Amino acid sequence: MKNHIICTAGHVDHGKSTLVNALTGVDPDRWEEEKRRGLTIDLGFAKADRSDNGFVSFIDVPGHERFLKNMLAGVGAVDACLFVVDSTEGWKPQSEEHLRILNLLGVKRGLVALTKISLADDDLREIAVLEINDRLEGTFLEGAPIIPVDSITGVGIDSLVTELENMLEGTPVAKDHDRPRLWIDRVFTVKGAGTVVTGTLTGGSLKIDDEIVINPQNFVTKIRSLQSHDEQVSNIGPGCRVAINLANIDHQSIGRGSVITNPEQWFLTSTFDAELDVLPNIEHEVTRRGAYLAYIGTKEEFVKVRVLGNEVIHAGGKGLIRVYMDQKLPLMLGDRLILRESGRNETVGGAIVLDPEPILRAVDAKPDTSIARIISEHKWITPSHLEALTGVRRDEDVPGWIVDPQCLEDTVTDLSQRLESAGNLGLDITSLNQFERAAIAILEGVLIEGNYLRVEGADNFSNHPYLEKLESNLFKPPDADGIDPRVLRELVRRGLIIEQNGIFFSQKAVSSAAGTIQVMLEENPEGVTVGEVRMALDSSRKYVLPLLNYLDQIGATVRRNDVRLAGKRLPEII
């Protein structure tokens, strides 16, 4: 099913709402004041079925300049535009303003409805068409069809529907990236249900009972029910208008500009870098000194702007800016916004987000659309964090991380050098940071033994000098003075030596002592004493006692009062 969203645009009282009514049978003017005054104050919504079983959602935006922020809230996530011009009045200031905003927001498709043609003679209509074509030159609507219509009599409506179908046939449908985001444009209450919000769903799907988060308030709640154009649904995909009944949310605690996402999927930012495209008709430069309003999604936010690099951006030019907000919003690379200067009450230009999480200082920042640049500046970044910033999913370079290539090469080189200098002992993995531990996965010719990383095939300590000394003095072992404690622990861990009360023995000493005791017990089955064993081993009590205690521990001998008897494991120890 192909579903698309179209916004209306144009000057006040040029017939936008009446035209939507003629196309859909639905009056988009919801408020009594709108009907009384005959103009759209807030956003209106309507639906029309398509011949391919899909449908079109119309967002009717107000044309009066005093309601411009409401218009901006409606055009942030649309597939195309139905631009409306009154044939009796022609091009007007808000026509120009709306066209600029749509162009800055990156809308790519649209057509023009020339309304009220029953009230205009042929000459007036021809003049209007010539002026429209002149105004559209260099914009996304250049060359777009201009369809004469009269919404009251129905003249031209069929032709307009045909042109809309043709335009939408080549318009891509919204893709499901499994990252839903919905900028709220209305909040109200329904008796017996509670708080309901509406918006245009993008990026992913939602279903009943989904846990969602509302920002910037950071409210976590669940979806009670979903509705699209007065129809109850259990789930809904991107590119659709949707009403959401929220659980346990006071309608007064949220409003237009709040945004719904899934938990943990989006990066919340109050500072971001962007490229600003300044309109050519403004009569001043863009500097940090202005009082600016940013329109992002349905959010109107006072912001501070710092120009990166140059001190100013001239009219008609482009430049890099850093934007500072008071609240954190879920933004990503490629998001668009409109910048207005509140003091002059004018649209300055449109911007595209290049970096939702600037790492470099403003004086050093040179943001662009490259994902490689973001990875390079972060050095190490998790796949989920990169997706939150860019919307792009990438495979890991090492377990858990995407890494700047040069940074990864440097880490591997450093690890290899440290591993080589560590010798037989190897590198203690617990001493490595999280990035170094991750990089182990791509090291070649290494192995992990316990907590140590070693070169594969390296000496396994079997010929360590201290081991040789212990085997040369089985029952009068030399002390370990001067031996690296880490080496001692590793010799013990590998089972090459044993330790008892700070005295170290070779395994050869253990097996030799066990063999001697077995012979002694064959001659004296009633048991042998510590003194008898000491004499047999030609040692001293200092060494024999801990050695016998170790044999007791491993089940080679059993102590009964002052004598040792044979244990179950004595034969296998020898």
C-alpha positions in Angstrom: 0.0 0.0 0.0 1.4 3.4 -1.0 0.6 6.1 1.5 1.9 9.7 1.2 1.6 13.0 3.0 1.0 16.2 1.2 0.9 19.7 2.7 -0.9 22.7 1.4 0.9 26.0 1.2 0.1 29.5 0.0 -1.1 32.9 1.0 -4.0 33.4 3.5 -7.5 33.1 2.0 -6.3 31.6 -1.3 -8.6 28.6 -0.9 -6.3 25.9 0.6 -8.9 24.5 3.1 -11.7 24.7 0.6 -9.6 22.8 -1.9 -8.7 20.1 0.6 -12.5 19.7 1.3 -13.2 19.4 -2.4 -10.5 16.7 -2.7 -11.4 14.7 0.4 -14.9 15.6 1.6 -13.4 16.6 4.9 -13.3 20.1 6.3 -9.8 20.6 7.7 -10.8 23.7 9.7 -11.4 22.1 13.2 -11.9 25.2 15.4 -15.1 27.3 15.7 -12.9 30.4 15.3 -11.6 29.2 12.0 -15.0 28.7 10.7 -16.2 32.0 12.0 -13.3 34.0 10.6 -12.9 32.0 7.4 -9.2 31.4 7.8 -7.0 28.5 9.0 -5.4 29.3 12.3 -4.0 25.8 13.2 -3.1 22.7 11.3 -5.9 20.7 9.7 -5.9 17.1 8.5 -7.8 15.1 5.9 -7.5 11.8 4.0 -8.3 10.8 0.4 -8.2 7.3 -0.9 -6.1 6.4 -4.0 -6.9 4.2 -6.9 -4.2 1.7 -5.9 -5.8 1.1 -2.4 -3.3 3.5 -0.8 -4.3 6.9 0.5 -3.1 10.5 0.8 -3.0 12.5 4.0 -3.4 16.2 3.6 -2.0 18.6 6.1 -3.6 22.0 5.7 -1.4 24.7 7.0 -2.4 28.3 7.8 -1.4 31.0 5.4 -1.6 34.1 7.6 1.9 35.4 8.6 0.8 35.6 12.3 0.3 31.8 12.2 3.6 31.1 10.5 4.9 28.9 13.4 1.9 26.7 13.0 2.6 26.4 9.3 6.2 25.4 10.1 5.0 22.7 12.4 3.0 21.1 9.5 5.6 20.9 6.8 8.5 19.1 8.5 7.7 15.5 7.3 5.9 15.7 4.0 6.4 13.9 0.7 5.1 16.6 -1.5 3.4 20.0 -1.6 0.1 21.3 -3.1 0.9 25.0 -3.6 -2.2 27.1 -3.8 -2.4 30.5 -5.6 -5.6 32.6 -6.0 -6.1 33.4 -9.6 -7.8 36.7 -8.7 -5.0 37.9 -6.4 -1.9 36.2 -7.8 1.4 35.9 -5.9 1.4 37.3 -2.4 4.0 37.8 0.4 3.0 34.6 2.2 3.2 32.7 -1.1 6.8 33.7 -1.2 7.4 32.9 2.4 5.9 29.5 2.2 7.9 28.7 -1.0 11.1 29.7 0.6 10.4 27.5 3.7 9.5 24.5 1.6 12.6 24.9 -0.5 14.8 25.2 2.6 13.2 22.1 4.1 14.2 20.0 1.1 10.7 19.2 -0.2 11.4 17.8 -3.7 7.9 17.3 -5.3 4.8 19.4 -5.8 2.3 21.0 -8.1 0.3 24.2 -8.2 -3.4 24.7 -7.9 -4.6 28.0 -9.4 -7.9 28.5 -7.5 -11.1 30.5 -7.9 -10.9 30.4 -11.7 -14.6 31.0 -12.0 -14.0 34.6 -10.6 -11.1 35.4 -13.0 -11.3 36.1 -16.7 -8.8 34.6 -19.1 -6.4 37.5 -19.1 -6.2 37.5 -15.3 -5.6 33.8 -15.3 -2.9 34.1 -17.9 -1.2 36.9 -15.9 -1.3 34.8 -12.8 0.2 31.8 -14.5 3.1 33.9 -16.0 3.8 35.4 -12.5 3.8 31.9 -10.9 6.2 30.5 -13.4 8.5 33.4 -12.8 8.4 33.0 -9.0 9.0 29.3 -9.2 12.1 29.6 -11.3 15.1 28.1 -9.4 13.0 26.3 -6.8 11.8 22.7 -6.4 8.5 23.7 -8.1 10.1 25.0 -11.3 8.3 23.4 -14.2 5.6 21.9 -12.0 2.1 21.6 -13.5 -0.3 24.5 -12.8 -3.8 23.2 -12.6 -6.8 25.7 -12.8 -9.5 24.7 -10.3 -12.6 26.0 -8.7 -13.3 24.2 -5.4 -16.9 25.4 -5.2 -18.1 24.3 -8.6 -15.7 21.4 -9.0 -14.1 22.7 -12.2 -10.7 21.2 -12.6 -10.8 18.9 -9.5 -10.6 15.7 -11.6 -7.6 17.1 -13.5 -6.0 18.0 -10.2 -6.6 14.5 -8.8 -5.0 13.0 -12.0 -1.9 15.2 -11.7 -1.6 14.4 -8.0 -1.7 10.6 -8.8 0.9 11.1 -11.5 3.2 13.0 -9.1 2.8 10.5 -6.3 3.4 7.6 -8.6 7.1 8.5 -8.7 7.3 9.6 -5.1 9.1 7.1 -2.8 7.2 5.8 0.2 8.6 6.2 3.7 11.1 3.5 4.7 11.0 1.6 7.9 14.4 1.9 9.6 13.1 0.5 12.9 13.8 3.9 14.5 10.4 5.6 15.0 10.2 9.3 15.7 7.0 11.4 15.9 7.0 15.1 16.4 3.8 16.0 18.2 1.7 18.7 16.5 -1.5 18.4 18.6 -2.3 17.4 22.2 -5.8 17.0 23.5 -8.0 14.9 25.8 -10.7 12.5 25.0 -13.3 11.7 27.6 -12.8 8.2 28.9 -9.4 7.8 27.2 -7.2 10.6 28.5 -4.4 12.3 26.6 -4.1 11.9 22.8 -1.3 13.3 20.6 -1.1 13.4 16.9 1.8 13.7 14.4 3.4 12.3 11.3 5.3 9.1 12.0 8.7 8.7 10.5 11.6 6.3 10.6 9.9 3.2 12.0 6.7 1.6 13.2 4.7 1.7 16.4 2.2 -0.7 18.0 -0.1 -0.9 20.9 1.7 -1.5 24.3 5.0 -0.2 22.9 7.1 1.6 25.6 8.0 5.0 24.3 9.7 8.1 25.7 8.6 11.7 25.2 11.3 14.4 25.1 12.4 16.9 26.1 10.3 16.1 29.2 11.9 12.6 29.4 8.5 11.0 30.1 8.4 7.2 29.7 4.9 5.7 29.0 3.1 3.1 26.9 0.8 3.3 23.9 -2.8 2.5 24.9 -4.3 2.7 21.4 -3.5 3.9 17.9 -5.8 5.6 15.3 -5.2 6.8 11.8 -7.8 9.1 10.2 -10.5 7.9 12.6 -9.7 4.2 12.2 -8.4 2.1 15.1 -5.2 0.2 14.2 -3.0 -2.2 16.2 0.2 -1.0 14.5 1.3 1.7 12.1 4.3 2.3 9.9 6.2 5.4 8.8 4.8 8.0 6.5 1.4 8.0 8.2 -0.6 10.4 10.2 -1.4 8.9 13.6 -3.2 9.7 16.8 -1.7 8.0 19.9 -3.6 7.5 23.2 -0.9 7.7 26.0 -1.0 6.1 29.3 -0.6 8.1 32.5 0.4 11.4 30.8 -1.2 14.7 31.8 -2.0 16.6 28.5 -0.8 19.8 30.1 2.7 18.4 30.7 3.5 18.0 26.9 2.7 20.0 23.8 3.5 20.7 20.2 7.2 20.3 19.8 7.5 17.3 22.1 8.8 14.2 20.3 8.1 10.5 20.7 10.8 7.9 20.2 11.7 4.4 21.3 13.9 4.4 24.4 17.7 4.3 23.9 17.5 4.6 20.1 18.1 8.3 19.7 20.8 10.7 20.8 19.5 13.7 22.7 21.4 16.9 22.1 21.2 20.5 23.0 24.3 21.5 20.8 24.8 20.6 17.2 26.7 21.7 14.1 24.8 22.5 10.9 25.2 24.0 7.5 23.1 27.2 7.1 21.7 28.2 3.7 20.9 31.9 4.0 18.2 33.4 1.9 19.4 35.9 -0.7 16.7 38.5 0.0 17.6 39.3 3.6 19.3 42.7 4.1 21.9 41.8 6.7 24.6 39.3 7.5 24.1 36.3 9.9 26.2 36.7 13.0 26.1 35.4 16.6 24.4 38.6 17.7 20.9 37.9 16.4 18.0 36.6 18.5 17.1 33.4 16.7 14.3 30.9 16.6 14.8 27.4 15.3 12.0 25.3 13.9 12.9 21.6 14.2 10.1 19.1 13.5 7.2 20.7 15.2 9.4 22.4 17.9 9.9 26.1 18.1 13.0 26.8 20.2 15.0 29.9 21.1 18.6 29.3 20.2 22.0 30.8 20.2 24.1 30.6 17.0 27.8 30.8 16.6 29.2 31.0 13.1 32.1 28.6 12.6 35.2 29.8 10.7 34.2 33.1 9.3 32.7 35.8 11.5 29.5 36.2 9.4 27.5 34.5 6.6 26.3 36.8 3.9 22.9 36.9 2.3 22.6 34.2 -0.3 25.6 32.4 1.0 26.2 29.2 3.0 28.2 28.7 6.1 28.7 26.4 9.1 27.1 27.2 12.4 27.0 25.8 15.9 23.5 25.9 17.5 22.9 26.0 21.2 19.5 25.0 22.7 18.2 25.1 26.2 16.5 21.7 25.8 17.7 18.3 24.5 16.0 16.9 21.4 16.5 13.6 19.5 18.4 14.8 16.4 20.5 13.0 13.8 22.7 13.8 10.8 20.6 15.1 7.9 17.7 16.6 10.0 16.6 20.0 8.6 15.5 23.1 10.4 14.3 26.6 9.7 16.1 29.6 11.3 14.2 32.8 11.9 15.3 36.0 13.5 12.7 37.0 16.1 13.7 40.6 16.3 13.3 41.2 12.6 10.4 38.7 12.3 12.0 37.1 9.2 13.1 33.8 7.9 16.9 33.8 7.8 17.5 30.5 6.1 17.4 26.7 6.4 20.0 24.4 7.9 20.9 20.8 7.8 22.3 19.0 10.8 25.9 17.8 10.2 26.9 16.7 13.7 24.5 16.2 16.6 27.4 15.7 19.0 30.2 18.0 18.2 33.5 16.8 19.7 35.9 19.5 18.5 35.9 23.1 19.8 33.9 25.5 17.7 37.2 27.2 16.5 38.4 23.8 15.2 35.2 22.2 14.0 34.8 21.6 10.2 31.7 19.4 10.1 30.4 17.8 6.9 28.0 15.0 5.9 30.7 12.3 6.1 30.1 9.5 8.5 33.8 8.8 8.3 34.4 12.2 9.8 32.2 11.5 12.8 34.0 8.2 13.4 37.4 9.9 13.0 36.5 12.6 15.6 35.1 10.1 18.1 38.0 7.6 17.5 36.0 4.8 19.1 32.2 4.7 18.9 29.6 1.9 19.5 27.4 0.8 16.5 24.3 1.9 18.5 25.7 5.4 19.2 26.7 5.8 15.5 23.2 4.8 14.4 21.7 7.2 16.9 23.8 10.1 15.5 23.5 9.2 11.8 20.7 6.7 11.3 23.2 4.4 9.6 24.0 0.9 10.8 27.5 -0.4 10.4 29.2 -3.6 11.4 31.7 -3.6 14.2 35.4 -3.3 13.4 36.3 -5.0 16.7 33.9 -6.5 19.2 31.6 -3.7 20.4 33.2 -0.9 18.5 33.5 1.0 15.2 37.0 2.6 15.1 38.8 5.2 13.1 41.2 3.2 10.9 44.3 5.2 11.9 43.4 5.0 15.6 42.9 1.2 15.3 46.2 0.7 13.5 48.0 2.7 16.2 46.3 0.7 18.9 47.3 -2.6 17.3 50.9 -1.5 16.7 51.2 -0.3 20.4 49.8 -3.6 21.7 52.1 -5.7 19.5 55.1 -3.7 20.7 54.1 -4.1 24.4 53.4 -7.8 23.9 56.9 -8.3 22.4 58.6 -6.5 25.2 56.6 -8.4 27.8 58.4 -11.6 26.9 57.2 -14.9 28.2 55.1 -13.3 30.9 52.8 -11.7 28.4 50.4 -8.8 28.9 48.1 -8.7 31.9 44.7 -8.2 30.2 43.3 -6.6 33.3 45.8 -3.8 32.9 44.5 -2.9 29.4 41.8 -0.3 28.7 38.5 -1.3 27.1 39.7 -0.3 23.6 42.9 -2.3 23.9 41.0 -5.3 25.1 38.7 -5.0 22.1 41.6 -4.8 19.7 42.9 -8.1 20.9 40.4 -9.7 18.6 42.2 -8.7 15.4 45.8 -9.4 16.7 47.4 -12.3 14.8 49.5 -15.0 16.4 48.4 -14.5 20.0 46.5 -16.5 22.6 44.9 -15.8 25.9 45.8 -17.9 28.9 44.0 -16.9 32.0 44.4 -13.1 32.4 47.4 -13.0 30.1 47.8 -12.3 26.4 50.8 -14.0 24.9 52.5 -14.6 21.6 51.4 -18.0 20.3 54.2 -20.5 20.4 56.3 -18.4 22.8 58.2 -20.1 25.7 55.7 -21.4 28.2 58.0 -21.0 31.2 59.0 -24.6 31.3 62.7 -23.6 31.2 62.5 -20.7 33.5 65.8 -20.4 35.6 63.9 -20.4 38.9 62.2 -23.7 38.0 65.7 -25.1 37.2 66.9 -24.0 40.7 63.9 -25.6 42.4 64.5 -28.9 40.6 68.2 -28.9 41.5 67.3 -28.5 45.2 64.0 -30.5 45.6 63.7 -30.5 49.4 65.8 -27.4 50.2 64.3 -25.0 47.7 65.9 -21.6 47.3 63.7 -18.6 48.2 62.2 -16.4 45.5 64.0 -13.2 46.3 64.5 -11.1 43.2 61.9 -13.1 41.1 59.0 -11.0 39.6 55.9 -11.8 41.6 54.0 -11.9 38.4 56.3 -14.6 37.1 55.8 -16.6 40.3 52.0 -16.3 40.0 52.2 -17.5 36.4 54.5 -20.5 37.2 52.0 -21.5 39.9 49.0 -20.9 37.6 50.5 -23.1 35.0 51.1 -25.8 37.6 54.9 -25.8 37.1 55.5 -25.1 40.8 53.4 -25.1 43.9 53.3 -22.7 46.8 52.8 -23.4 50.5 53.1 -20.7 53.2 55.4 -18.6 51.0 57.7 -21.6 50.1 57.9 -22.8 46.5 58.4 -26.4 45.4 58.8 -27.9 42.0 56.3 -30.5 40.9 59.2 -32.9 40.8 59.7 -32.4 44.5 56.0 -33.3 45.1 56.1 -36.5 43.1 59.5 -37.5 44.5 58.4 -36.9 48.1 55.2 -39.0 47.4 57.3 -41.8 46.0 59.6 -41.8 49.1 56.6 -41.8 51.4 55.0 -44.7 49.6 58.1 -46.8 50.0 58.3 -45.9 53.7 54.6 -46.9 54.2 55.2 -50.3 52.5 57.8 -50.9 55.2 55.7 -49.4 58.0 51.9 -49.4 57.2 51.1 -47.9 60.6 52.3 -44.5 59.3 55.3 -42.3 59.1 56.1 -39.2 61.2 57.3 -35.8 60.1 60.8 -36.5 61.5 61.0 -39.8 59.6 60.1 -38.1 56.4 62.6 -35.3 57.1 65.4 -37.8 57.5 64.4 -39.7 54.4 64.3 -36.5 52.3 67.5 -35.1 53.9 65.7 -31.9 54.5 64.4 -29.8 57.4 61.1 -29.3 59.2 60.9 -25.9 57.6 60.4 -27.5 54.2 59.0 -30.9 55.0 56.0 -29.7 57.0 54.6 -27.4 54.2 55.3 -30.2 51.7 53.4 -32.7 53.8 50.5 -30.3 54.2 50.3 -29.9 50.4 50.2 -33.7 50.0 47.4 -33.8 52.6 45.5 -31.2 50.6 45.6 -33.1 47.3 44.7 -36.4 48.9 48.1 -38.1 48.5 48.5 -38.5 52.3 46.1 -38.5 55.3 47.1 -37.2 58.7 46.2 -39.3 61.8 47.5 -37.6 64.9 51.3 -37.4 64.5 51.6 -39.8 61.5 50.8 -39.8 57.8 49.0 -42.6 56.1 48.5 -43.3 52.4 45.8 -41.3 50.7 43.7 -42.4 47.8 45.6 -40.3 45.3 49.1 -41.3 46.4 49.7 -43.7 43.5 48.8 -41.2 40.8 50.9 -38.4 42.3 54.1 -40.5 42.1 
